[in-house]
Amino acid sequence: MSASGTPTTPKETLSNVNVTAALDVEGNFPLESVQIDGLVVLKIIKHCREFFPSPVTGQLLGLDVNGVLEVTNCFPFPGAKAEDENELVDGARYQVDMMRCLREVNVDNNTVGWYQSTYLGSFVTHKLIETQYNYQQTFNNKSVVIVHDVSRSTHSNLSLRAFRFSQAFMEAQKEDKFTTESLIKNKLTFSNIFEELPITVKNSHLVTALLHSLDDYEHVIPKSASLDKEKVVSPLSPNFDTLELSLDPYIEKNLEFLLESVEEHTQEQNTYAFWQRSVAREQTKIQVALQKRKQENVSRLASGLEPLPEDDIHKNHKLPAEPSRLDSLLITSQINNYCKQLNQYSGPTLGKLFISGELQK
Amino acid sequence: MPIDAATSALNLSFPPTTTAGFVVPQSRSFTVSVNPVVLFSILDHYLRRQENQHRVIGTLLGVRSEDGSEVEVRNCFPVPHDETQNQNQVAVDMEYHHNMFELHKKVNAKEIIVGWYATGSNLNQWNALIQDFYSKEVMPPFQAIHLTMDTDLKNEEKLLGVKTYVGAPIGISAKPENCLFLPVPCDVKYFDAERSGLDLLASAKDELSRSTSLISDMDNLEKTIVAVQKMLERISDYVNKVLDGSIPSNNTIGRFLMDTISVVPKIDKAEFEKMFNSHLQDLLMVVYLANMTRTQLAIAERLQLLV
């Protein structure tokens, strides 16, 4: 890179590459995956569990390096209050204050996204769309939303998913037009609104040491009140909560939500059909008026007068605007989610059912 | 479970005091339970400390039980501090502490200041000074808890010793530096919802890269079943060896095994068949309906693009 053309040392080029990768301001490296720190996982779970079942949100902090979004810390947002006006101002001020305080203790001061808790997977709402759109727009496609489902994580596998909007959806949202033609133009359907990114969880060395010492259940401590030695179970002893058999509450709730979504979907369909019918009606009216105009013109030509223009007929009869298809997109996406959840839940449940069958033999 | 070597200390509480004939029962001695989030947070702060700092401190937030005997530490935040060369002086950014507490209170109003933490296992004069400051923050008559975490790993078993203390005055005059730290038993407690998260993090500890990815529900079930299978194999191994006579039999273990196995409920065969089949039918019907809905949506999706 020097003027004389001598090759730069390999070490220099290596550091150059790393720096450019880390400071990827133009968004050239697309995000491939999300790497979350162990601390962030626990903090998200704690916050979401405390306010279950109302939805809560928070901010993610970290850095994106080489196509991997590293999330190293997070902080929760205060809950929604009654008056909206004050809430907006307070929210912004809270964010600024929190970021400033965290910078003093060397926490990464870089926002990389936000997280939200959800109840049984019902997270595809307008609010989510707006917020994620703002984030993605501001941070140049480098922000994700992490969705945590509290009800699914209890008694079973941890449910944590990272989403961001697809390019097609961003384009459509930018124009804010969700008519049928714009959907076809962007090839946008309910299944490609979100792109899900794979998540990996990484721990620091000290944390790994901590986890090893938590696992070590050779230590026996006498309880203070009674003097007989009780063997205390370590926090990391095998977790058999996944083997619980009860299925009714979860499936019931899921089916309820599914029914509601389907009802909403039919409502949307009705609105669309109504619009189509009104468009057809307008069209026939326009045709009739045009015919009359033509006849008038013929008679006027016959009597030697100027023919009347046909344009103002079009101006008088305006076609009603097409309703936004965004709602139906969201609803179908939500229905798809519920169905997928039911499938995912019933898989292991079938397995457990057959195990208990075998035990009886 | 406490994360430190077994101590031979017994924690006793004072006998109930009688004040004007009214007995104040003190059935439990003072205990502290810590949420894993706090421990992880402390380690993260320690990793991000400034170049010249050997120790870091911060505030502990939590809830206290009504009679004050049990304290649950739920959250924490770091506080910048400065240890100058002069051993007698230490500067703690109090304004920062107050600001952060206000911000945290906005999110969760229930958590109050219950104490402070420091990394590094030794306790010296500046610990006493800071303990005094925090005792003023914590509403009297309750004591401020001091939690230390041995990040230098200097103790014998090389553990990250987590110890909690309460301060007590010592000496003739009541100066802030004169403080005796009384150890208090501490425990790691967490909620069910956090269990799955903790398990996921624990599975990362055995990997070289210290990272793990999220697994699907089926894989999680498989893991648990494999674990149960291994346990059953060990037990059957043991029982076989005892029957052969190679291991002396132990009555306690035998009785314990018998109790465990008899927990499996013995249901009449026909009844069980009926329950099993109806359960299975419900499940399969739900799966069928869900799949049908999905197919419908997929068709609609294709058609929409064609219009």
Interface residues (C-beta under 8 A of the other chain):
Chain A: Q35 D37 G38 L39 V41 L42 K43 I45 K46 H47 C48 R49 E50 F52 T72 N73 P76 F77 P78 G79 Y94 D97 M98 C101 E104 V105 N106 V107 V150 S153 T154 H155 S156 N157 L158 L160 T180 L183 I184 K187 T189 F190 S191 P198 I199 T200 V201 K202 N203 S204 H205 L206 V207 T208 A209 L210 L211 H212 S213 L214 D215 D216 Y217 H219 V220 I221 P222 S224 A225 V232 V233 S234 P235 L236 P238 N239 F240 D241 T242 L243 L247 I251 L255 L258 V262 T332 I335 N336 Y338 C339 K340 L342 N343 Q344 Y345 S346 G347 P348 T349 L350 G351 K352 L353 I355 S356 G357 L359 Q360
Chain B: M1 P2 I3 D4 A5 A6 T7 L10 N11 L12 S13 S27 R28 S29 T31 N35 P36 V37 L39 F40 S41 L43 D44 H45 Y46 L47 R48 R49 Q50 R74 N75 P78 V79 P80 D93 Y96 N99 M100 L103 K106 V107 N108 T151 L153 L159 L160 P185 V188 Y190 F191 D192 A193 E194 R195 S196 G197 L198 D199 L200 L201 A202 A204 K205 S209 R210 S211 T212 S213 L214 I215 S216 D217 M218 N220 L221 T224 I225 A227 V228 V264 I267 K269 F272 F276 H279 L280 L283 V286 V287 A290 N291 T293 R294 L297 A300 E301 Q304 L305 V307
